[in-house]
């Protein structure tokens, strides 16, 4: 079984935000929520870099460890998903995540803390595959259709890679050899410790 | 099939785990050092080695800590919907008063300089001003539409600032008890807010790592000071009025020059997000706590790293320097506030490597017990004395009229409810969700679609909530 992983090659990301737009469009993500975003560091200064960031579906996901209501689970492909019916919107996962992935859409109900929303690796959620409930709560289940996340498929420079972790690592390794330097795979070591690159 | 332990052995195992956690809190040597006897018949300080500095009384994780100017009193805010006022001078800490009138978790607490007033704010989006002596709620400031995560107060006690995940920060006039300016322009959540040393400006930090300066009177955006890229969670004004102290999602810690907008000092970073921080002009110290449990303390003149501590049980969400500047209170996922004696540093002995908290249990329980531990225990206890969590104790819940347990601050919906909790109503509560079954309840929206899991949970509750259960 493939172990799904993301890799963002910061040497290639041009901050076009196509990944962000593709994600929002594919899943009809509400206004104010960005399951994926592009972070630019040292903006305007030497050493400026942009990195496309979303939930990395970490091997030992810190969000899962701190959730007080056990709403997270990991699929047999390594994708970290959560059950919005169980989520109480406490925000603990936000504070645990090194990628700032958990999002909290505002809701109108008094006393409600809302439900956390995040990248699903285009793998839907605990509802039946392709059901209306699954789409409303979690977005499109592209993995069940045999497709990979749209953000990576849309990436014009192929900075963002998604798929089987071994294949992703091989592609990046070849790039590093070809260009003669690495250091672009931001977050890989943190999300998947011990998996090399 | 996994053998199911009987009820008594299950509870004994849970208590053994909890005791193991409690007995490995830093500061364990402090009682011997201070010569303070331990015990006293309450939960505080009855563990081997003495835990005389530990603040024990909340029924949920502690998200915020503040100490009075002289360090003799403390405030803590918790997931259990309460703020507690503590006596923290010499001797064993004790609870002075519990402030229960919140509709959701309390994320931020503050003393207001120059009086006996304090502030609390949290997930319900309200900022509350209290009289500390009488316990009276002076004013509930409303305006935020989402959770408030940070509070700041001007040095003269005139203004309070709240930062919220609705994308705004707000100014509250504590003299006239009126709403002040709304600080807009943030693209996403505002994670931190601080008032300038002179009291004229408010600084905010948001999810996108942008630090802005606003006029405290008019709310006018004066300038964007800095853009970090990664979110900034911690922001404090430094003495002298020319720099800010910040900590970010990427683990970065540093100072910002308010004039140039450049990073002044970049300090030793945390490997995980920075979640808490404190600056003390009195003790010339600044400290940060991270998601990985690391606490770092610097001298704010030389920026030498003076102390470093790793809390082995997870994130440090809140912190406050002790009155003598030689120790630090900190809170995280546990129900108590721990104490770390920095100077002289005391060894920290970890008796157990990775002790799961009650809501982190993964096995060794029946399916129903596991459902309760993983999904309900953060808010509810099962025994007769467990009323201080976010929800009421479930002791003898079967046959109890809704909203009728004395001492718990129910919502009007439940107070006015007429039905009785039984297998059917509890099943419907989780099948439909609290927002549908009892609209207006303070209970978070939570459903369990799986009928088998609901049945297992109810079977467990029927047994565990009985007298002697």
Interface residues (C-beta under 8 A of the other chain):
Chain A: X32 X34 X39 X40 X41 X42 X43 X62 X65 X66 X67 X68 X69 X70 X85 X86 X87 X88 X89 X90 X91 X92 X95 X96 X97 X98 X100 X104 X106 X109 X110 X111 X112 X113 X114 X115
Chain B: X61 X79 X103 X104 X105 X123 X124 X145 X146 X147 X149 X165 X166 X167 X188 X189 X207 X227 X228 X229 X230 X231 X233 X249 X250 X251 X272 X273 X275 X291 X314 X315 X317 X333 X359 X360 X374 X375 X378 X411 X433 X435 X440 X441 X442 X444 X445 X446 X447 X448 X449
